[in-house]
Amino acid sequence: MTPDAATTVADRYRRFARDEAPGRSVVYGAWAGRVADDAAVAAALAGIPDTRRQPPLVFAAMRLLGAPLDDVDEWASWVVAHADAIVEECGRRSVQTNEPLRCAALLPALAAIEGPIALLEVGASAGLCLYPDRYSYRYHRGGEVIPVDPVDGRSSVVLDSDLEGHPDLRMPEIVWRAGIDLSPLDARRSEDRKWLTGLVWPGEEGRLERIEAALDIVAADPPILVAGDGAQALPALAARAPAGATLVVTTPGVLAHVPRVHRTAVIAAARAAGRWITLDAPGLHDGWTRRPEPARGGFALALDGEVRAEVDPLGAWVAWHPGSGPTAQ
């Protein structure tokens, strides 16, 4: 560890405390601010490999190891005393946030595809976004609430999302589910569930309960999950999809975690396999048929590269583009 590494850590966590934690987590804001201002704490974190120093990952690993939540001075002392364990834990972990609310953003694009659908996700984590047909939705447009429920009634997971525009909102018919991840999580394993729920930031109201309920749905009917690189593993897994179903490959938010040099290969593999739905920051890649022009600073939702909507990255709102009506095929 060098002084420069500690300075880099302090600067990174200062930005997080200023730009990302406010409005989401008082605890994480206080922790990040302490890293920025406390040379001993920054030095303790500087031993973590640079690719594993993201504050949400480091803080989740700390909580898994038993970090105290209530007193930032006690926490800082704990970090210094447990530096080696923190470095080891972060070295074997990665951010695998699996937010089922993203299905509220994906649903209008899925509704534009004639079923039955074989759904395949790259970067699936535990597969929570492979079950859009098992969740209930409440889209809020002005004073109107638009309900969409599974065929057998209201789900234990209800996803609320603000809506602009008039997309087709219907439940997709999904007959097969599969995912690829560098390190898939199993919704039936207590250790994997603990890590996934630990990635929820303290103070995020309702998110923990939503993920726990979604994990129960997935555990009752697990998808096919394979470990591997998205572009390399996709063709073989896609070949396992049932005949007669439309294969739909989704990459919701995962391409940001793929090195830029490899993103084109993932996109090409997705397009070669079937229909492709993605949810990404506009400048992340060149897979669009037309460069997105976000009005609200959100992500672009696209079907086969054609942008259909601007959306919140985690699905809290959907702004359907005028002229992007249903195009079922």
LUMLO-815260 format. One record per residue (C-alpha): residue in one letter; residue number from 1; z, x, y. Coordinates in pm, whole numbers, plus 50000, padded with zeros to 5 digits. Example, Ala and Ser with C-alpha at 12.3 -4.5 7.8 and 13.67 -1.06 7.14 Angstrom:
! LUMLO-815260
REC resn resi    c3    c1    c2
REC    a    1 50780 51230 49550
REC    s    2 50714 51367 49894
! end
This chain:
! LUMLO-815260
REC resn resi    c3    c1    c2
REC    m    1 50000 50000 50000
REC    t    2 49906 50130 50344
REC    p    3 50024 50028 50693
REC    d    4 49675 49893 50752
REC    a    5 49710 49662 50451
REC    a    6 50037 49521 50584
REC    t    7 49877 49465 50925
REC    t    8 49585 49284 50761
REC    v    9 49829 49059 50575
REC    a   10 50022 48982 50894
REC    d   11 49702 48892 51081
REC    r   12 49576 48671 50799
REC    y   13 49902 48477 50777
REC    r   14 49928 48447 51154
REC    r   15 49590 48269 51155
REC    f   16 49705 48043 50875
REC    a   17 50024 47951 51063
REC    r   18 49823 47877 51377
REC    d   19 49512 47706 51238
REC    e   20 49579 47558 50894
REC    a   21 49944 47472 50838
REC    p   22 50005 47247 51144
REC    g   23 49996 46881 51049
REC    r   24 49998 46962 50676
REC    s   25 50310 47160 50590
REC    v   26 50607 47261 50803
REC    v   27 50735 47481 50519
REC    y   28 50411 47675 50482
REC    g   29 50381 47710 50858
REC    a   30 50728 47864 50875
REC    w   31 50659 48095 50581
REC    a   32 50330 48216 50722
REC    g   33 50482 48272 51065
REC    r   34 50757 48482 50907
REC    v   35 50501 48695 50720
REC    a   36 50323 48755 51051
REC    d   37 50643 48860 51230
REC    d   38 50839 49037 50955
REC    a   39 50703 49380 50858
REC    a   40 50908 49392 50536
REC    v   41 50770 49061 50413
REC    a   42 50413 49156 50507
REC    a   43 50456 49485 50322
REC    a   44 50577 49301 50012
REC    l   45 50261 49089 50009
REC    a   46 50030 49380 50083
REC    g   47 50057 49485 49720
REC    i   48 49870 49170 49613
REC    p   49 49497 49232 49555
REC    d   50 49299 49122 49861
REC    t   51 49112 48855 49663
REC    r   52 49446 48697 49567
REC    r   53 49619 48700 49906
REC    q   54 49519 48351 50021
REC    p   55 49834 48187 50162
REC    p   56 49804 47867 49953
REC    l   57 49776 48073 49633
REC    v   58 50056 48315 49723
REC    f   59 50289 48038 49836
REC    a   60 50222 47832 49521
REC    a   61 50295 48137 49305
REC    m   62 50620 48190 49494
REC    r   63 50728 47832 49434
REC    l   64 50644 47868 49065
REC    l   65 50876 48171 49057
REC    g   66 51158 47981 49226
REC    a   67 51131 48067 49597
REC    p   68 51389 47882 49813
REC    l   69 51232 47616 50033
REC    d   70 51501 47523 50284
REC    d   71 51595 47844 50469
REC    v   72 51325 48080 50593
REC    d   73 51571 48373 50622
REC    e   74 51679 48325 50262
REC    w   75 51314 48294 50164
REC    a   76 51221 48621 50339
REC    s   77 51497 48806 50155
REC    w   78 51384 48651 49828
REC    v   79 51024 48766 49886
REC    v   80 51127 49127 49944
REC    a   81 51353 49124 49638
REC    h   82 51085 48971 49414
REC    a   83 50780 49157 49547
REC    d   84 50674 49297 49207
REC    a   85 50694 48959 49035
REC    i   86 50495 48796 49318
REC    v   87 50222 49060 49293
REC    e   88 50200 49013 48916
REC    e   89 50190 48633 48934
REC    c   90 49925 48626 49207
REC    g   91 49713 48876 49015
REC    r   92 49665 48630 48730
REC    r   93 49628 48313 48933
REC    s   94 49353 48156 49141
REC    v   95 49334 47857 49374
REC    q   96 49231 47566 49151
REC    t   97 49296 47275 49380
REC    n   98 49176 46961 49202
REC    e   99 49182 46671 49447
REC    p  100 49080 46334 49296
REC    l  101 49040 46193 49649
REC    r  102 48711 46385 49663
REC    c  103 48575 46116 49433
REC    a  104 48582 45881 49734
REC    a  105 48322 46108 49895
REC    l  106 48121 46149 49574
REC    l  107 48108 45779 49484
REC    p  108 47833 45673 49731
REC    a  109 47605 45949 49597
REC    l  110 47682 45861 49235
REC    a  111 47609 45495 49314
REC    a  112 47254 45599 49410
REC    i  113 47182 45713 49053
REC    e  114 47096 45470 48777
REC    g  115 47326 45501 48477
REC    p  116 47434 45575 48220
REC    i  117 47545 45910 48363
REC    a  118 47646 46231 48189
REC    l  119 47867 46401 48448
REC    l  120 47904 46780 48457
REC    e  121 48112 46960 48721
REC    v  122 48098 47328 48811
REC    g  123 48443 47450 48913
REC    a  124 48614 47163 48734
REC    s  125 48971 47302 48723
REC    a  126 49149 47035 48513
REC    g  127 48860 46789 48546
REC    l  128 49021 46534 48780
REC    c  129 48692 46481 48965
REC    l  130 48512 46395 48640
REC    y  131 48674 46049 48633
REC    p  132 48539 45863 48940
REC    d  133 48493 45551 48727
REC    r  134 48860 45547 48626
REC    y  135 49000 45538 48981
REC    s  136 49028 45253 49232
REC    y  137 48894 45287 49587
REC    r  138 48987 45124 49914
REC    y  139 48733 45205 50182
REC    h  140 48848 45118 50534
REC    r  141 48569 45029 50778
REC    g  142 48710 44903 51105
REC    g  143 48940 44617 51010
REC    e  144 48761 44562 50678
REC    v  145 48888 44691 50343
REC    i  146 48621 44735 50075
REC    p  147 48772 44748 49725
REC    v  148 48601 44913 49429
REC    d  149 48784 44902 49096
REC    p  150 48711 45009 48738
REC    v  151 48565 44743 48509
REC    d  152 48905 44689 48346
REC    g  153 49090 44637 48674
REC    r  154 49292 44827 48931
REC    s  155 49368 45188 48842
REC    s  156 49700 45371 48867
REC    v  157 49512 45604 49106
REC    v  158 49407 45429 49427
REC    l  159 49200 45638 49668
REC    d  160 49198 45538 50036
REC    s  161 48914 45662 50257
REC    d  162 48785 45571 50602
REC    l  163 48420 45469 50603
REC    e  164 48141 45465 50858
REC    g  165 47806 45313 50763
REC    h  166 47698 45093 50475
REC    p  167 47636 45287 50154
REC    d  168 47602 45117 49820
REC    l  169 47953 45121 49673
REC    r  170 47953 45047 49304
REC    m  171 48123 45200 49004
REC    p  172 47903 45446 48813
REC    e  173 47859 45412 48437
REC    i  174 47976 45747 48301
REC    v  175 47939 45807 47928
REC    w  176 48004 46183 47901
REC    r  177 48215 46429 48100
REC    a  178 48212 46806 48095
REC    g  179 48313 47090 48324
REC    i  180 48289 47465 48373
REC    d  181 48559 47679 48526
REC    l  182 48646 48048 48517
REC    s  183 48988 47944 48387
REC    p  184 48998 47574 48294
REC    l  185 49326 47386 48312
REC    d  186 49433 47138 48045
REC    a  187 49588 46815 48175
REC    r  188 49788 46792 47851
REC    r  189 49962 47131 47895
REC    s  190 50286 47129 48093
REC    e  191 50228 47483 48227
REC    d  192 49883 47391 48361
REC    r  193 50013 47069 48514
REC    k  194 50294 47262 48684
REC    w  195 50049 47508 48839
REC    l  196 49809 47239 48956
REC    t  197 50082 47025 49114
REC    g  198 50236 47340 49262
REC    l  199 49916 47392 49461
REC    v  200 50004 47079 49661
REC    w  201 50152 47192 49992
REC    p  202 50510 47078 50066
REC    g  203 50486 46785 50304
REC    e  204 50147 46648 50193
REC    e  205 50246 46285 50165
REC    g  206 50126 46105 49853
REC    r  207 49910 46387 49723
REC    l  208 50146 46503 49449
REC    e  209 50184 46151 49311
REC    r  210 49805 46099 49319
REC    i  211 49739 46419 49125
REC    e  212 50010 46347 48870
REC    a  213 49867 46000 48804
REC    a  214 49514 46141 48775
REC    l  215 49639 46406 48530
REC    d  216 49775 46128 48310
REC    i  217 49434 45957 48308
REC    v  218 49258 46281 48215
REC    a  219 49515 46372 47949
REC    a  220 49458 46039 47774
REC    d  221 49084 46108 47735
REC    p  222 49013 46479 47795
REC    p  223 48669 46600 47902
REC    i  224 48482 46895 47754
REC    l  225 48590 47201 47953
REC    v  226 48442 47546 47897
REC    a  227 48538 47880 48049
REC    g  228 48258 48072 48212
REC    d  229 48037 48146 48508
REC    g  230 47871 47835 48650
REC    a  231 47510 47953 48647
REC    q  232 47530 48122 48308
REC    a  233 47728 47855 48123
REC    l  234 47553 47552 48267
REC    p  235 47231 47539 48056
REC    a  236 47411 47548 47721
REC    l  237 47668 47289 47826
REC    a  238 47403 47064 47979
REC    a  239 47216 47071 47648
REC    r  240 47517 46897 47489
REC    a  241 47480 46589 47710
REC    p  242 47383 46274 47520
REC    a  243 47020 46169 47506
REC    g  244 46940 45868 47719
REC    a  245 47194 45953 47991
REC    t  246 47105 46094 48330
REC    l  247 47268 46433 48367
REC    v  248 47437 46473 48706
REC    v  249 47575 46814 48802
REC    t  250 47836 46820 49078
REC    t  251 47958 47119 49279
REC    p  252 48219 46958 49508
REC    g  253 48365 47233 49726
REC    v  254 48329 47506 49464
REC    l  255 48040 47706 49612
REC    a  256 48267 47842 49884
REC    h  257 48451 48029 49608
REC    v  258 48129 48174 49461
REC    p  259 48009 48503 49614
REC    r  260 47714 48429 49842
REC    v  261 47481 48640 49631
REC    h  262 47544 48411 49331
REC    r  263 47534 48071 49504
REC    t  264 47157 48040 49480
REC    a  265 47175 48091 49103
REC    v  266 47434 47813 49063
REC    i  267 47225 47575 49273
REC    a  268 46908 47659 49078
REC    a  269 47085 47601 48746
REC    a  270 47222 47266 48867
REC    r  271 46880 47148 48982
REC    a  272 46714 47264 48662
REC    a  273 46968 47073 48453
REC    g  274 46940 46732 48625
REC    r  275 47041 46555 48943
REC    w  276 47264 46759 49174
REC    i  277 47543 46633 49400
REC    t  278 47726 46874 49626
REC    l  279 47988 46863 49898
REC    d  280 47983 47177 50113
REC    a  281 48019 47325 50459
REC    p  282 47674 47306 50625
REC    g  283 47627 47681 50665
REC    l  284 47741 47773 50316
REC    h  285 47398 47792 50152
REC    d  286 47030 47706 50190
REC    g  287 47014 47442 49920
REC    w  288 46956 47157 50166
REC    t  289 46617 46993 50213
REC    r  290 46711 46978 50582
REC    r  291 46989 47172 50756
REC    p  292 47292 46943 50809
REC    e  293 47401 46874 51165
REC    p  294 47767 46769 51143
REC    a  295 47900 46557 51426
REC    r  296 48265 46564 51322
REC    g  297 48305 46913 51180
REC    g  298 48308 46789 50820
REC    f  299 48125 46884 50503
REC    a  300 47779 46763 50402
REC    l  301 47741 46535 50100
REC    a  302 47396 46575 49945
REC    l  303 47201 46438 49650
REC    d  304 46935 46681 49523
REC    g  305 46972 46872 49850
REC    e  306 46912 46564 50068
REC    v  307 47209 46511 50298
REC    r  308 47343 46157 50270
REC    a  309 47670 46175 50461
REC    e  310 47918 46383 50652
REC    v  311 48254 46376 50477
REC    d  312 48606 46508 50496
REC    p  313 48628 46809 50259
REC    l  314 48894 46629 50053
REC    g  315 48745 46280 50080
REC    a  316 48971 46120 50343
REC    w  317 48666 45988 50533
REC    v  318 48296 45930 50476
REC    a  319 48037 45894 50754
REC    w  320 47721 45764 50584
REC    h  321 47406 45868 50766
REC    p  322 47181 45598 50908
REC    g  323 46874 45563 50689
REC    s  324 47055 45700 50382
REC    g  325 47057 45373 50198
REC    p  326 47072 45336 49820
REC    t  327 46789 45516 49640
REC    a  328 46868 45447 49278
REC    q  329 46632 45621 49038
! end
